[in-house]
């Protein structure tokens, strides 16, 4: 009897806030593209600090960023929301790293610093490559 996840079992993928801006920037349907890339069902996860970050952008940034953040929040409704007990000293990126490591879940982000932190702890990273497709760095 195998303990590895079944192919039809959904894989949790944690989204960084910038992943939800991809449809506007690059005209890619991130939900379809990630499932296609991974060749399996995916549960998209939105952590509470990421949602708060989007809400702050929607409330306080430039008009263009506000519009994009409002759209990103609408997309986020397709995700499973997970409230995280937060240490106020941790940044949103640090919370993502901590949860991704604990769950052994891939993360979708285009943030170079976050990608580097995740690679350092062997967490797979999904990102946009050449403004036209998604790619994964690491093994699932």
ROSE-4610 file (N, C-alpha, C; in Angstrom, 1 decimal, always signed):
// ROSE-4610
residu = [X/X/X/X/X/X/X/X/X/X/X/X/X/X/X/X/X/X/X/X/X/X/X/X/X/X/X/X/X/X/X/X/X/X/X/X/X/X/X/X/X/X/X/X/X/X/X/X/X/X/X/X/X/X/X/X/X/X/X/X/X/X/X/X/X/X/X/X/X/X/X/X/X/X/X/X/X/X/X/X/X/X/X/X/X/X/X/X/X/X/X/X/X/X/X/X/X/X/X/X/X/X/X/X/X/X/X/X/X/X/X/X/X/X/X/X/X/X/X/X/X/X/X/X/X/X/X/X/X/X/X/X/X/X/X/X/X/X/X/X/X/X/X/X/X/X/X/X/X/X/X/X/X/X/X/X/X/X/X/X/X/X/X/X/X/X/X/X/X/X/X/X/X/X/X/X/X/X/X/X/X/X/X/X/X/X/X/X/X/X/X/X/X/X/X/X/X/X/X/X/X/X/X/X/X/X/X/X/X/X/X/X/X/X/X/X/X/X/X/X/X/X/X/X/X/X/X/X/X/X/X/X/X/X/X/X/X/X/X/X/X/X/X/X/X/X/X/X/X/X/X/X/X/X/X/X/X/X/X/X/X/X/X/X/X/X/X/X/X/X/X/X/X/X/X/X/X/X/X/X/X/X/X/X/X/X/X/X/X/X/X/X/X/X/X/X/X/X/X/X/X/X/X/X/X/X/X/X/X/X/X/X/X/X/X/X/X/X/X/X/X/X/X/X/X/X/X/X/X/X/X/X/X/X/X/X/X/X/X/X/X/X/X/X/X/X/X/X/X/X/X/X/X/X/X/X/X/X/X/X/X/X/X/X/X/X/X/X/X/X/X/X/X/X/X/X/X/X/X/X/X/X/X/X/X/X/X/X/X/X/X/X/X/X/X/X/X/X/X/X/X/X/X/X/X/X/X/X/X/X/X/X/X/X/X/X/X/X/X/X]
num = [1/1/1/2/2/2/3/3/3/4/4/4/5/5/5/6/6/6/7/7/7/8/8/8/9/9/9/10/10/10/11/11/11/12/12/12/13/13/13/14/14/14/15/15/15/16/16/16/17/17/17/18/18/18/19/19/19/20/20/20/21/21/21/22/22/22/23/23/23/24/24/24/25/25/25/26/26/26/27/27/27/28/28/28/29/29/29/30/30/30/31/31/31/32/32/32/33/33/33/34/34/34/35/35/35/36/36/36/37/37/37/38/38/38/39/39/39/40/40/40/41/41/41/42/42/42/43/43/43/44/44/44/45/45/45/46/46/46/47/47/47/48/48/48/49/49/49/50/50/50/51/51/51/52/52/52/53/53/53/54/54/54/55/55/55/56/56/56/57/57/57/58/58/58/59/59/59/60/60/60/61/61/61/62/62/62/63/63/63/64/64/64/65/65/65/66/66/66/67/67/67/68/68/68/69/69/69/70/70/70/71/71/71/72/72/72/73/73/73/74/74/74/75/75/75/76/76/76/77/77/77/78/78/78/79/79/79/80/80/80/81/81/81/82/82/82/83/83/83/84/84/84/85/85/85/86/86/86/87/87/87/88/88/88/89/89/89/90/90/90/91/91/91/92/92/92/93/93/93/94/94/94/95/95/95/96/96/96/97/97/97/98/98/98/99/99/99/100/100/100/101/101/101/102/102/102/103/103/103/104/104/104/105/105/105/106/106/106/107/107/107/108/108/108/109/109/109/110/110/110/111/111/111/112/112/112/113/113/113/114/114/114/115/115/115/116/116/116/117/117/117/118/118/118/119/119/119/120/120/120/121/121/121/122/122/122/123/123/123/124/124/124/125/125/125/126/126/126/127/127/127/128/128/128/129/129/129/130/130/130/131/131/131/132/132/132/133/133/133/134/134/134/135/135/135/136/136/136/137/137/137/138/138/138/139/139/139/140/140/140]
x = [+0.8/+0.0/+0.9/+0.6/+1.5/+0.9/+1.9/+1.5/+1.6/+2.0/+2.2/+0.8/+0.6/-0.7/-1.2/-2.4/-3.0/-3.0/-2.9/-3.0/-4.3/-5.4/-6.7/-6.9/-6.0/-6.2/-5.6/-6.3/-5.9/-4.6/-3.8/-2.5/-2.8/-2.3/-2.5/-1.3/-1.7/-0.7/-1.0/+0.0/-0.1/+0.1/-0.7/-0.6/+0.0/+1.0/+1.4/+0.5/+0.5/-0.4/-0.1/+1.2/+1.5/+1.0/+0.8/+0.3/-1.1/-1.9/-3.2/-3.2/-2.1/-2.0/-1.6/-1.2/-0.7/-1.8/-3.1/-4.1/-4.1/-4.0/-4.0/-2.7/-1.6/-0.3/+0.0/-0.2/+0.2/-0.9/-2.1/-3.3/-3.3/-2.9/-2.9/-3.9/-4.7/-5.6/-4.8/-4.4/-3.5/-4.1/-5.4/-6.0/-5.9/-6.2/-6.2/-4.7/-3.9/-2.5/-1.7/-2.0/-1.3/-1.8/-3.1/-3.5/-2.9/-2.8/-2.2/-0.7/+0.0/+1.4/+1.7/+0.8/+1.0/+0.3/-0.5/-1.3/-2.0/-2.7/-3.5/-4.5/-5.4/-6.3/-5.6/-5.9/-5.2/-6.2/-5.9/-6.6/-5.7/-6.2/-5.5/-5.7/-4.6/-4.7/-4.3/-5.2/-4.9/-4.7/-3.5/-3.3/-3.7/-4.1/-4.7/-3.8/-2.4/-1.6/-1.6/-1.7/-1.8/-3.0/-4.2/-5.4/-5.4/-4.8/-4.7/-3.8/-2.8/-1.9/-2.7/-3.5/-4.3/-5.3/-5.9/-6.9/-6.3/-5.1/-4.3/-4.0/-3.6/-3.3/-4.6/-5.7/-7.0/-7.5/-7.1/-7.6/-6.7/-5.3/-4.4/-3.5/-3.4/-2.4/-2.8/-2.1/-2.5/-3.7/-4.4/-5.7/-5.5/-4.4/-4.1/-3.9/-3.1/-2.9/-4.1/-4.9/-6.2/-7.1/-7.2/-8.1/-7.6/-6.3/-5.7/-5.9/-5.8/-5.9/-7.4/-8.3/-9.7/-10.0/-9.5/-9.6/-9.0/-7.8/-7.1/-7.9/-8.6/-9.4/-10.6/-11.1/-12.2/-11.7/-10.5/-9.9/-9.7/-9.3/-9.0/-10.2/-11.4/-12.6/-12.6/-11.9/-11.8/-10.9/-10.2/-9.2/-9.8/-9.1/-9.5/-8.7/-9.5/-8.9/-8.5/-7.2/-6.7/-6.2/-6.9/-6.4/-5.2/-4.2/-2.9/-2.7/-2.3/-2.0/-0.7/-0.7/+0.4/+1.3/+2.5/+3.5/+3.7/+3.4/+3.4/+4.8/+5.8/+7.2/+7.5/+6.7/+6.9/+6.3/+7.0/+6.5/+5.6/+4.8/+3.9/+4.7/+5.9/+6.8/+7.2/+7.6/+8.0/+6.9/+5.7/+4.5/+4.3/+4.4/+4.3/+5.4/+6.6/+7.7/+7.4/+7.0/+6.8/+5.7/+4.6/+3.4/+3.8/+4.5/+4.8/+5.7/+6.7/+7.6/+6.8/+5.9/+5.1/+4.2/+3.6/+2.6/+3.3/+4.6/+5.3/+4.5/+4.1/+3.2/+4.0/+3.8/+4.4/+3.8/+4.5/+4.1/+4.1/+3.1/+3.1/+3.4/+4.6/+5.0/+6.0/+6.0/+7.0/+8.0/+7.9/+8.8/+10.2/+11.2/+12.6/+13.1/+12.9/+13.5/+12.7/+11.4/+10.6/+11.0/+11.1/+11.5/+12.8/+13.8/+15.1/+15.0/+14.2/+14.0/+13.4/+12.4/+11.7/+12.6/+13.4/+14.4/+15.4/+15.8/+16.8/+16.3/+15.0/+14.4/+13.7/+14.1/+13.6/+12.0/+11.4/+10.0/+9.8/+9.0/+8.8/+8.1/+8.5/+8.0/+7.5/+6.3/+5.7/+5.8/+6.2/+6.3/+6.1/+6.0/+5.7/+7.1/+7.2/+8.4/+8.2/+9.0/+9.0/+7.6/+7.0/+5.7/+4.6/+4.8/+3.8/+3.4/+4.1/+3.8/+4.3/+3.8/+4.2/+5.2/+6.1/+7.1/+7.3/+7.8/+8.0/+9.4/+9.9/+11.3/+11.3/+11.7/+11.6/+10.7/+10.8/+10.0/+8.8/+7.7/+6.5/+6.4]
y = [-1.2/+0.0/+1.2/+2.2/+3.3/+4.5/+5.3/+6.5/+7.8/+7.7/+8.9/+9.3/+10.6/+11.1/+10.5/+10.3/+9.7/+10.9/+10.5/+11.5/+12.3/+11.7/+12.4/+13.2/+13.0/+13.8/+15.2/+16.2/+17.6/+18.0/+18.7/+19.2/+20.6/+21.0/+22.4/+23.2/+24.3/+25.3/+26.6/+27.1/+28.4/+29.6/+30.5/+31.7/+32.9/+33.5/+34.8/+35.8/+37.0/+38.1/+38.4/+38.4/+38.7/+37.6/+36.4/+35.3/+35.7/+36.5/+36.8/+38.1/+38.7/+39.8/+39.2/+38.0/+37.4/+37.4/+37.1/+37.2/+38.6/+39.6/+41.0/+41.3/+40.9/+41.3/+40.5/+39.2/+38.3/+37.5/+37.8/+37.2/+35.7/+35.2/+33.7/+33.4/+32.3/+31.9/+31.0/+31.6/+30.9/+29.6/+29.5/+28.3/+27.1/+27.4/+26.4/+26.0/+27.0/+26.8/+26.0/+26.2/+25.5/+24.0/+23.8/+22.4/+21.7/+22.4/+21.8/+21.5/+22.4/+22.3/+21.1/+20.9/+19.9/+18.6/+18.6/+17.5/+16.8/+17.6/+17.0/+18.1/+17.7/+18.6/+19.4/+20.7/+21.6/+22.3/+22.4/+23.3/+24.5/+25.7/+26.9/+27.5/+27.9/+28.3/+29.8/+30.6/+32.0/+32.1/+32.5/+32.7/+34.0/+34.1/+35.4/+36.6/+36.5/+37.7/+38.1/+37.2/+37.5/+38.3/+37.8/+38.5/+39.9/+40.0/+41.4/+42.3/+41.8/+42.5/+43.1/+42.2/+42.6/+43.7/+43.5/+44.5/+45.8/+45.8/+47.1/+47.8/+47.0/+47.6/+48.1/+47.4/+47.9/+49.1/+49.4/+50.5/+51.8/+51.6/+52.7/+53.0/+52.2/+52.4/+53.3/+53.4/+54.2/+53.6/+54.4/+53.9/+52.6/+52.6/+51.4/+50.1/+50.3/+49.1/+48.8/+49.8/+49.5/+48.7/+49.0/+48.3/+46.8/+46.7/+45.3/+44.5/+45.2/+44.5/+44.1/+44.9/+44.5/+43.3/+43.3/+42.1/+40.9/+41.1/+40.0/+39.4/+40.3/+39.8/+39.0/+39.4/+38.6/+37.2/+37.2/+35.9/+35.0/+35.7/+35.0/+34.3/+34.7/+34.0/+32.5/+32.2/+30.8/+30.0/+30.6/+29.9/+29.5/+28.5/+28.1/+29.1/+29.8/+30.8/+30.1/+30.3/+29.7/+30.8/+31.0/+31.9/+31.4/+32.2/+31.7/+32.5/+31.8/+32.5/+33.2/+34.5/+35.3/+35.8/+35.7/+36.4/+37.8/+38.8/+40.2/+40.6/+39.9/+40.2/+39.6/+38.6/+37.9/+38.7/+38.8/+39.4/+38.4/+38.8/+37.9/+36.8/+37.2/+36.2/+35.1/+35.6/+34.6/+33.7/+34.2/+33.3/+32.3/+32.7/+31.8/+30.7/+31.1/+30.1/+29.1/+29.6/+28.8/+27.7/+28.2/+27.3/+26.3/+26.8/+25.9/+24.8/+25.1/+24.1/+23.1/+23.6/+22.8/+21.8/+22.3/+21.5/+20.8/+21.1/+20.6/+20.8/+22.1/+22.5/+23.5/+23.3/+24.3/+25.7/+26.7/+28.1/+28.7/+29.5/+30.2/+31.7/+32.1/+33.5/+33.9/+35.2/+35.7/+36.6/+36.6/+37.4/+36.7/+37.3/+36.7/+36.3/+37.2/+37.0/+35.8/+35.8/+34.7/+33.4/+33.4/+32.2/+31.6/+32.5/+32.1/+31.5/+32.1/+31.6/+30.2/+30.0/+28.7/+27.7/+28.1/+27.1/+26.6/+27.6/+27.2/+26.1/+26.0/+25.0/+23.9/+23.8/+22.8/+22.7/+23.9/+24.0/+24.3/+23.5/+23.8/+25.1/+25.8/+27.2/+27.2/+27.7/+27.9/+29.4/+29.7/+31.1/+31.3/+32.6/+32.9/+32.9/+32.2/+32.2/+32.8/+33.8/+34.5/+35.1/+35.5/+36.3/+35.5/+34.2/+33.5/+32.1/+31.6/+30.3/+30.1/+29.1/+28.8/+27.7/+27.8/+26.8/+26.4/+25.3/+24.9/+24.6/+25.1/+24.9/+24.0/+22.8/+21.8/+20.7/+19.6/+18.4/+18.4/+17.8/+17.6/+16.2]
z = [+0.0/+0.0/+0.0/-0.9/-1.1/-0.2/+0.3/+1.1/+0.2/-1.0/-1.8/-2.3/-2.5/-2.9/-4.2/-4.4/-5.6/-6.6/-7.9/-9.0/-9.0/-8.6/-8.7/-7.4/-6.4/-5.2/-5.4/-5.0/-5.3/-4.5/-5.2/-4.7/-4.2/-3.0/-2.6/-3.2/-3.8/-4.3/-3.7/-3.0/-2.3/-3.3/-3.3/-4.3/-3.5/-4.1/-3.7/-4.3/-3.8/-4.3/-5.8/-6.2/-7.6/-8.6/-8.1/-9.0/-9.5/-8.6/-9.0/-9.9/-10.2/-11.2/-12.5/-12.6/-13.9/-15.0/-14.7/-15.8/-16.4/-15.7/-16.2/-16.9/-16.4/-17.0/-18.3/-18.2/-19.2/-20.0/-19.6/-20.3/-20.2/-19.0/-18.8/-17.7/-17.9/-16.9/-15.9/-14.8/-13.9/-13.4/-13.2/-12.6/-13.6/-14.9/-15.9/-16.2/-16.3/-16.6/-15.6/-14.3/-13.2/-13.3/-13.4/-13.5/-14.7/-15.8/-17.0/-16.8/-16.2/-15.9/-15.0/-13.9/-12.9/-13.3/-14.3/-14.8/-13.7/-12.8/-11.8/-11.2/-10.4/-9.8/-8.7/-8.6/-7.7/-6.8/-5.5/-4.6/-4.4/-4.9/-4.8/-3.5/-2.8/-1.4/-1.3/-0.7/-0.4/+1.1/+1.5/+3.0/+3.4/+4.7/+5.2/+5.0/+5.2/+4.9/+3.5/+2.6/+1.1/+0.8/+1.4/+1.1/+1.7/+2.9/+3.5/+2.7/+2.1/+1.3/+0.0/-0.6/-1.7/-1.3/-0.1/+0.3/+0.6/+1.1/+1.3/+0.0/-1.0/-2.3/-2.9/-2.8/-3.3/-2.7/-1.4/-0.7/-0.8/-1.0/-0.8/-1.9/-2.9/-3.9/-5.1/-6.1/-7.3/-7.9/-8.7/-9.3/-10.1/-10.9/-11.7/-10.8/-9.8/-8.9/-8.1/-7.7/-7.0/-7.9/-9.2/-10.1/-10.2/-10.4/-10.5/-9.2/-8.1/-6.8/-6.6/-7.0/-6.9/-7.8/-9.0/-9.9/-9.2/-8.7/-8.0/-6.9/-6.1/-5.0/-5.5/-6.7/-7.3/-7.7/-8.3/-8.6/-7.4/-6.3/-5.1/-4.5/-4.9/-4.5/-4.9/-6.0/-6.5/-5.6/-4.7/-3.9/-2.5/-1.9/-0.6/+0.4/+1.2/+2.1/+3.4/+3.8/+5.0/+5.9/+7.1/+8.1/+8.8/+8.9/+9.5/+10.7/+11.8/+13.1/+12.8/+12.8/+12.4/+13.5/+13.3/+14.2/+13.5/+14.2/+13.6/+13.0/+13.5/+13.0/+11.7/+11.3/+10.0/+8.8/+7.7/+6.5/+5.8/+4.9/+4.1/+3.5/+2.9/+2.3/+3.3/+4.5/+5.5/+5.9/+6.0/+6.3/+5.2/+3.9/+2.8/+2.9/+3.2/+3.3/+4.4/+5.5/+6.7/+6.4/+5.8/+5.5/+4.4/+3.3/+2.2/+2.7/+3.6/+4.1/+5.0/+5.9/+6.8/+6.0/+4.9/+4.1/+3.0/+2.7/+1.6/+0.3/+0.1/-1.0/-1.9/-3.2/-4.1/-4.0/-4.4/-4.3/-5.7/-6.1/-7.3/-7.0/-7.5/-7.3/-8.4/-8.7/-9.6/-8.9/-7.6/-6.7/-6.6/-7.2/-7.2/-5.8/-4.9/-3.5/-2.9/-3.0/-2.5/-3.2/-4.5/-5.2/-4.7/-4.4/-3.9/-2.5/-1.7/-0.3/-0.4/-1.3/-1.4/-2.0/-3.0/-3.5/-2.5/-1.6/-0.6/+0.4/+0.5/+1.4/+0.6/-0.7/-1.6/-1.8/-1.8/-2.1/-3.6/-4.3/-5.7/-5.9/-7.0/-7.3/-8.7/-8.8/-10.1/-10.5/-11.7/-12.1/-13.6/-14.0/-15.4/-16.1/-17.2/-18.0/-19.3/-19.7/-21.0/-21.3/-20.2/-20.3/-21.0/-21.2/-22.0/-21.5/-20.5/-20.1/-18.6/-18.0/-16.6/-16.6/-15.6/-15.5/-14.0/-13.7/-12.3/-12.0/-10.9/-10.5/-9.3/-9.4/-8.3/-8.6/-7.7/-7.9/-7.0/-7.5/-6.7/-6.4]
